[in-house]
Amino acid sequence: MRKGYQLLLCLLLVPISISVHAARIVNLSEGDAQSIQTEVEIGSVFVSDPEIADYQVIDNNKVVFFGRSIGNASFMVFDKEGKTLISRKLVVNKSLVHIQQQIQLRFPDSDVSIYNLGEQAVLSGTVSSDEIREQIYRLAGELLGKDVEITNVNWDLGDQIYEMQFMRRYRFEGVVNNIDVVTTKQVNVKLTIAEVTHSFLEEFGIQIGTSAPGVFIDQLTSFSASDIVSVITAIGDDSVGQVLAEPNLSVISGETASFLAGGEIPVVTVIDGATDVEYREYGVRLELMAKVLSDERIKLSMMPEVSALDNQYENENYDLPALKTRRARTTVELGDGQSFILGGLLSTEDRETLRRIPYIGDIPILGALFRNTATERTKTELVIVATVNLVQPIHPSQIQLPTMQKTSNLERFFKIGDGYPKAAETSVNEVLSTGGFKQ
């Protein structure tokens, strides 16, 4: 009875072992070879397509298979009695040696390998940045001659569409990108958007947009992003200048971010008797795209926009909503911690006033002696200061938050009491001076 159970168990295991052997696939490249060792003496070998793969028996227990051309085949190894020792499928792929050499030549600091897996080429390893990862993937896909699908990232402005070429994404058919990035790069962009008078800027020796309205970019060397903000805040006069917004946006390399401080106005349209309401955004708006090219190079494309309601199309009979918009679009390349400034977005507003003595001032010719006219021209300029920084994640215990204590007016005036420690004051000033962002 015990022998019967053992025989039944052996019969159940035989098809399992055969299916395991049959499921195994041998992958070879053109010109590559692979040896197979057997415990039993080899009697004969069969290959289904000798044009794709061939073999050579080395000794009684070893046979070598080598790829001739791209394709699929099967091979079987038999013993002296005709029993099947090995039965496998053989896949011969294109040789990837020259692609591996190109990767090592162009990216010597990267640990990346490429190998065949069925009909697909697989990239694996580690690199230092997303930019290098995409460059290696694109190099392999182009050398393999694979079909490519390109995804463009555009800025749609309604009447114009801007294509951001450095944000393109490539997908090659039959190429698997398993390359890991050591640390995902993140970019923080701190912006200060201010509206100031043109004469106010000239007092500080900054000639922005003096030739023609447009965009002026200047690398800031000795002039920091907080200098102009501190002066505007110290004056405290909206007729001279005002800070409209100070957003902080953090974005992963290769992604986009947006910011809006404003609102929406409804625009009603009637088509064939059907009423449709569309909402349009206004206020301070910012869209940006960032990509880290290396530890010292950051490519940034941004489109700031400031819009306000325009009431010049409003009268007693109808009210047509309109927007006064100032917009800029630029792409720059900066280092970590560097700043740049955008200017030249001018706006001029003329206001005429008429003062007269009632009735007497309406008399033709003589009434001019009793009237007073004045024309006031307000010329403002939009200035945008941006600073980019690479952001590294930190442990929660390393985060320093400002501590603020409530004090009385008497304590603050005479600076008495311990309600406002020096350390807390320094911490608060650091956070407030950077617009609430602390690295």
Secondary structure by P-SEA (a helix, b strand, c coil): caaaaaaaaaaaaaaaaaaaaaabbbbbcccbbbbbbbccccccccccccccbbbbbccccbbbbbbcccccbbbbbbcccccccbbbbbbbcccaaaaaaaaaaaccccbbbbbbcccbbbbbbbbccaaaaaaaaaaaaaaaccbbbbbbbbbbcccbbbbbcccbbbbbccccccccccbbbbbbbbbbbbbbbaaaaaaacccccccccbbbbbbbcccccaaaaaaaaaaccccccccccbbbbbbcccccccccccbbbbbbbbcccbbbbbbbbbcbbbbbbbbbccccbbbbbbbbbbbbbbcccccccbbbbbbbbbbbbbbbbbccbbbbbbccbbbbbbbbbbbbccccccccccccccbbbbbbbbbbbbbbbbbbbbbbbbccccbbbbbbbbbccccccccccccccaaaaaaaaaaaaaccccc
